[in-house]
Amino acid sequence: MAAGAMNRRNRWTASLADAQPVAYWLDDPGRPAALPALTGDERCDLLVVGGGYSGLWTALLAKERDPGRDVVLVEGRETGWAASGRNGGFCAASLTHGAANGLARWPAEMRTLEELGAANLDAIEAAVARHGIDCDFERTGELDIATRPHQVTELREYHAELTEAGLADGLELLDAGQTREQVDSPTFLGALYDRRGVAMLNPAKLVWGLKRACLGLGVRIYENTPATGLAADGAGLAVRTPYGRVFARHAALGTNVFPSLVRRVRAYTVPVYDYALMTEPLSAQQLASVGWKNRQGLGDSANQFHYFRLSADNRILWGGYDAIYPYGGKVRAEHDQRPETFAKLADHFFTCFPQLEGLRFTHAWGGAIDTCSRFSAFFGTALGGRVAYAAGYTGLGVGATRFGADVMLDLLSGERTERTELEMVRKKPLPFPPEPFASTGIALTKWSMARADENGGRRNLWLKAMDSVGLGFDS
Ligand SMILES: Cc1cc2nc3c(=O)[nH]c(=O)nc-3n(C[C@H](O)[C@H](O)[C@H](O)COP(=O)(O)OP(=O)(O)OC[C@H]3O[C@@H](n4cnc5c(N)ncnc54)[C@H](O)[C@@H]3O)c2cc1C
């Protein structure tokens, strides 16, 4: 490394000196204590496994659909300790990991998917208000930023494609000057502004609020209670936990990136580690140097992208870029910290916002994303329709998990609904191959995507082959 670059890197890494190795959102005095574990046997109509957004929305919607339904939720550790408590807090209407991905996979369904997604985000906003969930929900929208000339062209083409498909409502193309009037960085060359389709929120406060709302509706929640086995029992199910069993008519699995209780589902996801930094609060002067009066979320439009946003107290969360797949595909606490990624993120942060030199990071963390090869959730049932599952949200599950919860309840009811008729719901993604093929394929894909970013966006033969069979890798 040249001496200049080395000095620069050292200066930026010093900004990490005080960063706590924990997710900022979970480092909160308001974090509720875990509820007692299940000891003994339980009986219920519906057992929900997993205390992230997926599981909590499922329990909440089950009670809202039918207050008489007896619902139990078991969580292996604490509600919200995993992805739901440590994400970026971008709550998007999109159910398809962005409209580009949806258009490529389900062009005929995209209007319906976008309408369902918009209704889902409205329903989240309404539920937050109805249940008094204090999670700093702000419907600010999002800027999709171009930082390289080829991305300006790509954003323009993408906007034209969406306009032709009738999907560009509320979207606005901004040139460099208009973009920098919103948020000022010398690296910004243009943007696509989605004013309504994304909200910013405090992810941990949402999960804790959902937990409170569930308890208020009579859901019985047991924490530190991993479900270790699932089997048919008469006309229902028996689920094993360390100190007791749950007998239920139905079960809904919201277990995300963790090994599914339905074994055949496991090959459809791999864990991909995503990392984030949080700064100290910006002073009024620092904030003024960046602008950002409309408080939108931002993401750049590279294959290896950053996402960034303000917190309620005007810190900047800065995350993304490196998407790390650990060989063997196991979720392990040791992957939550990755100093080389944090140093890289700090470097990129000050390249984006040189006017904030001197700002320090207070928190640095990572977490596992349930990547599937089509980047948006898949659904299914097991044990003759007594069990439903939803997983594979791939880094865009804050909003979409509520939709997934509705799908799981539809599937368990046995009814055909607009949701269950969707091709996205009826069909599964391609599974990932076993090792060593998974890590070799992922490494080649990541290398190709990084080259495309450097190379005017041009996709090599490997990426084109992957595109043609609908296989991909993202975070
Ligand atoms: C760093 C990071 C940033 C992200 N940023 C964003 C973002 O800005 N916007 C966005 O939309 N998405 C984002 N995501 C993704 C988003 O957080 C997830 O899609 C979403 O939280 C998934 O919710 P979930 O309930 O399915 O999973 P989780 O929150 O992982 O919950 C699953 C729960 O199930 C429990 N569990 C698993 N197995 C069992 C079992 N056998 N028995 C009992 N309990 C079990 C686990 O302990 C866990 O608590 C991000 C993810 C990460 C990691």
The ligand as an SDF file (V2000), in Angstrom:
LIG
                    3D

 53 58  0  0  0  0  0  0  0  0999 V2000
  -26.8590   -6.2080    9.3570 C   0  0  0  0  0  0  0  0  0  0  0  0
  -28.2060   -6.3630    8.7150 C   0  0  0  0  0  0  0  0  0  0  0  0
  -28.8020   -5.2640    8.0980 C   0  0  0  0  0  0  0  0  0  0  0  0
  -30.0590   -5.3970    7.5000 C   0  0  0  0  0  0  0  0  0  0  0  0
  -30.6780   -4.2790    7.0200 N   0  0  0  0  0  0  0  0  0  0  0  0
  -31.9480   -4.3640    6.5430 C   0  0  0  0  0  0  0  0  0  0  0  0
  -32.6610   -3.2040    6.1660 C   0  0  0  0  0  0  0  0  0  0  0  0
  -32.2000   -2.0770    6.3410 O   0  0  0  0  0  0  0  0  0  0  0  0
  -33.9000   -3.3650    5.6230 N   0  0  0  0  0  0  0  0  0  0  0  0
  -34.4670   -4.5920    5.4710 C   0  0  0  0  0  0  0  0  0  0  0  0
  -35.5890   -4.6830    4.9750 O   0  0  0  0  0  0  0  0  0  0  0  0
  -33.8390   -5.7100    5.9020 N   0  0  0  0  0  0  0  0  0  0  0  0
  -32.6070   -5.6250    6.4500 C   0  0  0  0  0  0  0  0  0  0  0  0
  -31.9930   -6.7420    6.9280 N   0  0  0  0  0  0  0  0  0  0  0  0
  -32.7320   -8.0220    6.8930 C   0  0  0  0  0  0  0  0  0  0  0  0
  -33.8090   -8.0770    7.9780 C   0  0  0  0  0  0  0  0  0  0  0  0
  -33.2380   -7.7250    9.2120 O   0  0  0  0  0  0  0  0  0  0  0  0
  -34.3940   -9.4820    8.0170 C   0  0  0  0  0  0  0  0  0  0  0  0
  -34.9100   -9.8240    6.7470 O   0  0  0  0  0  0  0  0  0  0  0  0
  -35.5270   -9.6340    9.0360 C   0  0  0  0  0  0  0  0  0  0  0  0
  -35.1530   -9.1350   10.2880 O   0  0  0  0  0  0  0  0  0  0  0  0
  -35.9100  -11.0960    9.1330 C   0  0  0  0  0  0  0  0  0  0  0  0
  -36.7830  -11.2840   10.2230 O   0  0  0  0  0  0  0  0  0  0  0  0
  -37.0420  -12.7570   10.7540 P   0  0  0  0  0  0  0  0  0  0  0  0
  -37.9930  -12.6740   11.8640 O   0  0  0  0  0  0  0  0  0  0  0  0
  -37.3690  -13.6330    9.6010 O   0  0  0  0  0  0  0  0  0  0  0  0
  -35.6140  -13.2500   11.2580 O   0  0  0  0  0  0  0  0  0  0  0  0
  -34.8020  -13.0350   12.6350 P   0  0  0  0  0  0  0  0  0  0  0  0
  -34.8690  -11.6570   13.1080 O   0  0  0  0  0  0  0  0  0  0  0  0
  -33.4510  -13.6350   12.3860 O   0  0  0  0  0  0  0  0  0  0  0  0
  -35.5900  -13.9260   13.6600 O   0  0  0  0  0  0  0  0  0  0  0  0
  -35.5590  -15.3260   13.6210 C   0  0  0  0  0  0  0  0  0  0  0  0
  -35.6470  -15.7890   15.0620 C   0  0  0  0  0  0  0  0  0  0  0  0
  -35.9220  -17.1780   15.0800 O   0  0  0  0  0  0  0  0  0  0  0  0
  -35.2630  -17.7270   16.1920 C   0  0  0  0  0  0  0  0  0  0  0  0
  -35.1140  -19.1630   15.9490 N   0  0  0  0  0  0  0  0  0  0  0  0
  -34.4650  -19.7600   14.9370 C   0  0  0  0  0  0  0  0  0  0  0  0
  -34.5900  -21.1050   15.0190 N   0  0  0  0  0  0  0  0  0  0  0  0
  -35.3530  -21.3460   16.1290 C   0  0  0  0  0  0  0  0  0  0  0  0
  -35.8200  -22.5240   16.7560 C   0  0  0  0  0  0  0  0  0  0  0  0
  -35.5490  -23.7430   16.2690 N   0  0  0  0  0  0  0  0  0  0  0  0
  -36.5480  -22.4050   17.8940 N   0  0  0  0  0  0  0  0  0  0  0  0
  -36.8470  -21.1730   18.4130 C   0  0  0  0  0  0  0  0  0  0  0  0
  -36.4200  -20.0230   17.8500 N   0  0  0  0  0  0  0  0  0  0  0  0
  -35.6800  -20.1090   16.7230 C   0  0  0  0  0  0  0  0  0  0  0  0
  -33.9350  -16.9920   16.2450 C   0  0  0  0  0  0  0  0  0  0  0  0
  -33.3460  -17.0700   17.5420 O   0  0  0  0  0  0  0  0  0  0  0  0
  -34.3490  -15.5900   15.8340 C   0  0  0  0  0  0  0  0  0  0  0  0
  -34.6090  -14.7580   16.9450 O   0  0  0  0  0  0  0  0  0  0  0  0
  -30.7220   -6.6590    7.5120 C   0  0  0  0  0  0  0  0  0  0  0  0
  -30.1230   -7.7610    8.1310 C   0  0  0  0  0  0  0  0  0  0  0  0
  -28.8880   -7.6170    8.7370 C   0  0  0  0  0  0  0  0  0  0  0  0
  -28.2870   -8.8080    9.4300 C   0  0  0  0  0  0  0  0  0  0  0  0
  1  2  1  0
  2  3  1  0
  2 52  2  0
  3  4  2  0
  4  5  1  0
  4 50  1  0
  5  6  2  0
  6  7  1  0
  6 13  1  0
  7  8  2  0
  7  9  1  0
  9 10  1  0
 10 11  2  0
 10 12  1  0
 12 13  2  0
 13 14  1  0
 14 15  1  0
 14 50  1  0
 15 16  1  0
 16 17  1  0
 16 18  1  0
 18 19  1  0
 18 20  1  0
 20 21  1  0
 20 22  1  0
 22 23  1  0
 23 24  1  0
 24 25  2  0
 24 26  1  0
 24 27  1  0
 27 28  1  0
 28 29  2  0
 28 30  1  0
 28 31  1  0
 31 32  1  0
 32 33  1  0
 33 34  1  0
 33 48  1  0
 34 35  1  0
 35 36  1  0
 35 46  1  0
 36 37  1  0
 36 45  1  0
 37 38  2  0
 38 39  1  0
 39 40  1  0
 39 45  2  0
 40 41  1  0
 40 42  2  0
 42 43  1  0
 43 44  2  0
 44 45  1  0
 46 47  1  0
 46 48  1  0
 48 49  1  0
 50 51  2  0
 51 52  1  0
 52 53  1  0
M  END
$$$$
